[in-house]
Amino acid sequence: MAEATAGARHIRDTPSLRQLAKVGALIMIAFGLSETIVFAVVSQGLHRPDAFLGVLVSVQGVGAVAAGVTGAPLMRRLSEGLLVAAGLASATAGFLLLTASSTPAVLVGTALIGSSLPWISVGIMTLSSDAHRPN
């Protein structure tokens, strides 16, 4: 317990880590709340049976794996902050595509959403480890 409180104090006392922790928490909350949207997309937007949710989850997984493989090379070319921004842009485009009543658009959107979280996570975790490193 003492280590956890020491870690919390360190985050509180380090402005860059505090900001990253807040942003990371907000992103996770937003993604968690957005998970329920997929049910409405399948049943009301695409008029597909509930089993089609399995297709969307699989496509989201493919997007996540692709982003996991490309995260480190992209970060070396773009920087950590730009990788986070690319992840946020990918999520935004993906969620916008979920509003279409088109199966191909929703599939692309789902893959983009899947790719966004690994890029965001890798960028934030790398930034936080850089912020923690002494100068």
Backbone bond lengths (Angstrom), bond angles and torsions (degrees), N, CA, C in turn:
res aa  C-N    CA-C-N  psi(-1)  N-CA   C-N-CA  omega(-1)  CA-C   N-CA-C  phi
1 M - - - 1.450 - - 1.535 110.88 -
2 A 1.313 116.48 -36.93 1.462 120.32 -179.61 1.526 111.06 -63.23
3 E 1.347 116.42 -36.87 1.463 119.42 179.04 1.525 110.95 -67.66
4 A 1.325 116.91 -37.89 1.468 120.34 179.12 1.522 110.78 -65.15
5 T 1.320 117.05 -43.77 1.463 118.77 179.10 1.525 111.34 -68.77
6 A 1.336 117.10 -34.27 1.467 119.89 175.92 1.526 109.85 -64.71
7 G 1.331 117.25 -40.87 1.462 120.97 177.21 1.518 111.72 -63.86
8 A 1.329 116.79 -42.53 1.470 120.88 178.28 1.529 110.88 -63.28
9 R 1.325 116.61 -40.67 1.476 119.96 177.15 1.526 110.80 -64.11
10 H 1.343 116.23 -40.30 1.460 119.63 179.61 1.531 110.60 -62.85
11 I 1.326 116.91 -42.79 1.477 120.35 177.45 1.526 109.58 -63.34
12 R 1.330 116.64 -43.96 1.465 120.68 179.88 1.523 111.90 -61.09
13 D 1.335 116.74 -38.26 1.464 121.34 -174.91 1.529 114.30 -87.54
14 T 1.330 117.83 -7.14 1.467 121.78 179.70 1.526 107.90 -110.78
15 P 1.341 117.98 105.22 1.464 120.31 -172.87 1.538 114.51 -53.72
16 S 1.329 117.97 -43.02 1.467 119.10 -177.93 1.527 111.17 -67.16
17 L 1.332 117.43 -39.24 1.466 120.22 177.48 1.523 111.11 -68.26
18 R 1.322 116.52 -38.33 1.469 120.45 178.52 1.529 110.03 -61.98
19 Q 1.320 116.62 -44.00 1.466 120.88 179.14 1.530 110.67 -65.01
20 L 1.326 117.56 -43.41 1.460 120.90 178.54 1.528 111.74 -63.50
21 A 1.312 117.10 -39.33 1.465 120.59 179.26 1.524 110.51 -64.50
22 K 1.322 117.09 -41.58 1.471 120.49 178.67 1.523 110.97 -64.58
23 V 1.319 116.77 -47.33 1.463 120.68 -179.77 1.528 110.42 -63.18
24 G 1.320 116.50 -44.45 1.460 120.19 178.81 1.519 112.07 -60.29
25 A 1.331 116.62 -42.49 1.469 120.31 179.14 1.528 110.91 -64.56
26 L 1.323 117.32 -43.05 1.471 120.42 178.65 1.527 111.76 -63.30
27 I 1.314 116.61 -40.29 1.466 120.47 178.68 1.523 110.24 -63.56
28 M 1.312 117.24 -45.31 1.465 120.52 -179.39 1.523 111.49 -64.17
29 I 1.329 116.98 -39.69 1.467 120.32 177.70 1.521 110.02 -64.00
30 A 1.330 116.75 -45.58 1.468 120.12 -179.62 1.526 111.33 -61.86
31 F 1.315 117.03 -43.62 1.466 119.76 178.81 1.517 110.92 -65.63
32 G 1.313 117.42 -40.10 1.460 120.46 178.64 1.512 112.16 -62.31
33 L 1.325 116.84 -43.36 1.460 120.30 178.72 1.528 112.01 -68.61
34 S 1.317 116.74 -29.79 1.462 120.15 -177.57 1.528 112.89 -74.88
35 E 1.317 117.62 -15.40 1.468 120.13 -177.97 1.523 112.21 -60.50
36 T 1.318 118.37 -27.93 1.469 120.65 -178.96 1.524 112.51 -74.80
37 I 1.321 116.98 -19.99 1.464 121.27 -178.89 1.524 111.31 -61.53
38 V 1.313 116.60 -34.84 1.464 121.28 -174.75 1.533 111.38 -59.49
39 F 1.316 117.67 -34.06 1.461 120.48 179.13 1.532 111.09 -62.74
40 A 1.333 116.55 -43.26 1.465 120.57 178.02 1.532 111.06 -68.62
41 V 1.318 116.89 -36.54 1.465 120.60 178.63 1.525 109.74 -60.92
42 V 1.330 117.28 -45.64 1.468 121.46 -178.11 1.521 110.90 -66.84
43 S 1.329 117.11 -50.59 1.465 119.34 -172.57 1.520 113.65 -81.45
44 Q 1.312 118.18 -42.21 1.457 120.33 -174.71 1.522 113.85 -98.66
45 G 1.321 117.36 -35.27 1.461 120.16 -178.00 1.515 112.96 -81.80
46 L 1.329 115.67 -45.97 1.468 120.07 -177.16 1.528 113.38 -99.76
47 H 1.328 116.18 -12.50 1.475 121.65 -178.63 1.526 111.04 54.17
48 R 1.311 114.66 47.31 1.468 122.27 179.75 1.524 108.90 -109.40
49 P 1.333 116.85 160.47 1.469 119.07 175.42 1.533 110.20 -68.46
50 D 1.327 115.40 160.01 1.466 120.84 -178.16 1.526 112.28 -56.78
51 A 1.318 117.50 -29.43 1.467 121.20 -178.69 1.530 111.85 -63.45
52 F 1.329 118.08 -20.08 1.464 121.37 178.54 1.524 111.42 -65.01
53 L 1.316 116.57 -18.34 1.458 120.48 176.02 1.526 110.61 -58.75
54 G 1.331 116.47 -33.60 1.471 120.61 177.56 1.515 112.09 -62.12
55 V 1.325 116.75 -36.58 1.469 120.91 177.07 1.525 109.51 -64.34
56 L 1.337 116.25 -46.27 1.465 119.51 -178.62 1.525 111.77 -64.24
57 V 1.313 116.94 -40.57 1.467 119.87 179.23 1.528 110.06 -64.20
58 S 1.326 116.87 -38.56 1.471 120.44 178.23 1.526 111.01 -64.97
59 V 1.314 116.80 -43.22 1.473 121.01 178.77 1.526 110.04 -64.65
60 Q 1.315 116.62 -38.29 1.470 119.90 177.27 1.527 109.85 -63.66
61 G 1.313 116.83 -39.28 1.464 121.01 177.64 1.518 112.22 -64.05
62 V 1.333 116.88 -40.32 1.466 120.59 177.06 1.532 109.93 -61.92
63 G 1.326 116.74 -42.58 1.465 119.96 176.92 1.516 112.22 -61.75
64 A 1.336 116.65 -39.16 1.462 120.92 179.97 1.525 111.44 -67.30
65 V 1.337 116.70 -41.44 1.473 120.23 178.99 1.527 109.92 -65.23
66 A 1.329 116.46 -43.86 1.469 120.08 178.87 1.529 110.83 -60.18
67 A 1.326 116.61 -41.59 1.469 120.08 179.16 1.519 111.07 -68.68
68 G 1.320 116.74 -36.39 1.462 119.71 177.97 1.518 112.29 -62.58
69 V 1.323 115.50 -38.14 1.468 120.69 179.80 1.532 111.11 -72.44
70 T 1.315 116.52 -35.64 1.469 120.18 -175.73 1.529 113.48 -92.61
71 G 1.336 118.04 -8.58 1.464 120.93 -174.40 1.515 114.10 -58.75
72 A 1.323 117.05 -52.49 1.479 119.87 -177.31 1.532 112.11 -64.83
73 P 1.356 119.14 -46.57 1.473 117.31 177.96 1.530 113.07 -61.67
74 L 1.332 116.67 -38.41 1.469 119.35 178.10 1.522 111.05 -65.25
75 M 1.307 116.36 -39.95 1.460 119.66 -178.55 1.524 111.30 -64.76
76 R 1.322 116.44 -36.79 1.473 119.07 177.70 1.528 110.78 -65.09
77 R 1.324 116.89 -31.90 1.473 120.14 -179.44 1.520 112.44 -85.44
78 L 1.338 117.21 -34.00 1.463 120.53 -171.34 1.520 114.19 -102.87
79 S 1.299 119.12 -37.08 1.463 128.09 -171.54 1.533 107.96 104.92
80 E 1.309 114.74 162.09 1.453 120.63 -177.11 1.522 112.03 -63.14
81 G 1.328 116.01 -45.91 1.465 120.68 -178.76 1.514 112.33 -61.94
82 L 1.320 116.89 -40.83 1.463 119.32 179.26 1.527 111.87 -71.22
83 L 1.330 117.27 -29.71 1.458 119.32 175.55 1.530 110.28 -66.93
84 V 1.327 116.75 -40.64 1.467 120.55 175.18 1.523 109.67 -61.87
85 A 1.323 116.67 -43.95 1.468 120.37 178.69 1.522 111.26 -62.34
86 A 1.332 117.34 -39.57 1.471 120.62 177.09 1.522 110.45 -63.90
87 G 1.323 116.92 -39.23 1.461 120.63 176.85 1.519 111.80 -63.74
88 L 1.321 116.58 -42.67 1.468 120.39 178.28 1.527 111.14 -65.93
89 A 1.345 117.09 -39.57 1.467 120.55 176.88 1.523 110.93 -65.21
90 S 1.330 116.19 -39.39 1.460 120.68 178.30 1.528 110.36 -63.14
91 A 1.328 116.65 -43.86 1.466 120.20 178.08 1.522 111.37 -63.01
92 T 1.324 116.60 -43.23 1.461 120.62 -179.80 1.521 110.82 -61.23
93 A 1.324 116.83 -48.48 1.465 120.27 178.76 1.523 110.60 -62.40
94 G 1.326 117.03 -40.74 1.453 120.83 179.90 1.513 112.19 -62.44
95 F 1.327 117.09 -46.20 1.465 119.84 179.99 1.524 111.14 -66.33
96 L 1.313 117.39 -35.40 1.474 119.49 176.14 1.532 110.93 -64.42
97 L 1.317 116.84 -39.54 1.466 120.03 179.11 1.531 112.29 -68.19
98 L 1.324 117.75 -24.32 1.463 119.84 177.10 1.523 112.10 -67.16
99 T 1.319 117.28 -17.49 1.462 119.82 -179.87 1.526 112.36 -79.30
100 A 1.319 117.32 -12.59 1.464 120.75 179.42 1.530 109.72 -75.46
101 S 1.294 116.17 150.57 1.473 120.86 176.36 1.521 109.94 -95.23
102 S 1.299 116.58 31.07 1.456 123.38 -177.02 1.522 109.30 -116.24
103 T 1.317 116.43 125.63 1.465 120.04 -179.52 1.525 112.16 -59.46
104 P 1.350 120.44 -46.46 1.476 118.66 178.54 1.531 112.91 -59.65
105 A 1.326 117.55 -40.73 1.467 120.37 179.67 1.524 110.47 -64.41
106 V 1.320 117.29 -42.38 1.464 121.09 179.79 1.523 110.37 -66.23
107 L 1.329 117.66 -37.65 1.463 120.17 177.65 1.529 111.29 -63.87
108 V 1.320 117.22 -43.96 1.468 120.78 176.96 1.528 110.06 -63.63
109 G 1.327 116.15 -44.00 1.462 120.01 178.70 1.522 112.39 -60.25
110 T 1.326 115.64 -41.47 1.459 120.33 179.36 1.533 110.82 -64.69
111 A 1.327 117.58 -40.30 1.467 120.69 176.93 1.526 110.71 -64.68
112 L 1.319 117.14 -39.24 1.473 120.36 178.26 1.522 111.22 -65.19
113 I 1.321 116.97 -40.14 1.464 120.21 177.52 1.530 109.39 -64.01
114 G 1.318 116.14 -42.12 1.465 119.79 177.41 1.512 112.37 -60.90
115 S 1.319 117.09 -37.18 1.469 120.00 -178.95 1.517 112.60 -75.53
116 S 1.301 117.48 -23.10 1.463 119.68 -172.40 1.521 113.74 -69.88
117 L 1.307 117.46 -43.93 1.464 119.38 -173.60 1.535 113.55 -65.58
118 P 1.332 120.30 -41.61 1.477 117.90 175.38 1.527 112.82 -61.01
119 W 1.328 117.46 -40.94 1.461 119.12 179.26 1.528 110.82 -63.93
120 I 1.320 116.50 -42.94 1.465 120.33 179.04 1.529 109.79 -63.26
121 S 1.313 116.31 -46.94 1.469 120.61 -177.78 1.523 112.01 -63.27
122 V 1.328 117.29 -46.36 1.474 120.79 -179.74 1.520 109.97 -62.35
123 G 1.318 117.39 -44.62 1.466 120.31 -179.94 1.515 112.46 -63.06
124 I 1.336 116.95 -45.32 1.465 120.64 -178.78 1.521 110.68 -67.48
125 M 1.322 117.00 -44.03 1.470 119.08 -178.76 1.529 111.17 -64.67
126 T 1.319 117.39 -37.23 1.458 119.91 178.50 1.520 110.54 -70.09
127 L 1.318 116.68 -41.44 1.465 119.42 176.07 1.518 110.92 -61.12
128 S 1.335 116.65 -42.11 1.467 119.03 -178.06 1.528 111.06 -68.08
129 S 1.335 117.29 -35.97 1.469 117.79 177.91 1.520 110.29 -71.41
130 D 1.345 118.22 -33.40 1.471 120.77 175.27 1.525 110.90 -66.53
131 A 1.332 116.84 -38.97 1.463 121.05 179.97 1.523 110.79 -67.31
132 H 1.314 116.18 -29.23 1.464 121.52 -177.81 1.527 111.33 -80.11
133 R 1.326 116.80 -24.40 1.455 122.03 -177.13 1.529 109.86 -70.86
134 P 1.337 118.23 132.74 1.473 119.84 178.47 1.527 110.52 -67.71
135 N 1.319 115.90 150.67 1.480 120.37 -178.27 1.483 111.55 -75.42
